[in-house]
Amino acid sequence: MSDNTITKEMSIGDVLEKYPSTEKVFLKFFGNGCFTCPGAKTEDIAFGSTMHNVDPDDVIRELNEAANE
C-alpha cells in the first residue's frame, strides 16, 4: 500500500478531511452520528471502533480501499 495508508491511530476528522471518499465507510460502520459528534474531530479510529462495537481492522481495510479508489 502507499505512504497514504490510514491507520487506527489516525483521528476520524483528519481522515475525513484528507480522504472525503471515506465518508461512506464511516457511515457504514459508525452511523450518521459520526458527522455531528464533536469528538469525531479528535477521536481515533480505534476508539470509534470500540464505541461502535466493530472490528477496527475491518474499518481500516475498507477506509484504505475507499481512500485509494
N, C-alpha and C positions, 0 to 999 in steps of 0.2 A: 504494500500500500504506500501511498505517497507521504510526504512530510506533513500533509494536512490531516493526518489521522486524528479523529475525535477520540478522546479518552474519557473514562469515568470521572476523572478529576476535574474536567472542564465544567464551567458553570453553564447552566441551561441558557441563560441570557446571552452569553458570549457565543455559544454555538448557533443560536437562532439568528444573532446579528451577522455572524460570519457566513453562515450557510442557511439562507432562507428556505432552501428546498427541504430542510429537515423538519419544518413545521408539521408536516403530515405524520411524521414518526412520533413526535411529542404528543400530538393529538391522539394517535392510536394507543400509546402506552400510558399517558398521563392524563388525558382528557382535556376538555376545553378550559378548565380552571387554571391550567398551567400558564395561559396567556394573560390572565388577570391577577395572578398571585404575585405580590411584591417580592416574595422570597425567590422566585424563579430567576431573578436577575443575578443572585449571588449563590444559590444552592447548586451543588454539583450534581451531575447525572447519577452518580451512585446513591446520593441521598434521596433524590427524586424517585429512583427505582425502589428503594426501601420503603418510602412513604406510600407508593402505589402498588407494592407487593408484586413487582415484576422482576425478572432476571435482568440485571444490568448488562450482562453480556449480549442478550438478545437486543436490547435497546441500542447498545453501541454498534453492533453489527449492522442494524438497519439504518442507524444515523449515518454511518460511513458509506453505506450503499447510496443513500439519498444525496449525501454531500458530493459524491463522485459521479453522479449521473450527468 
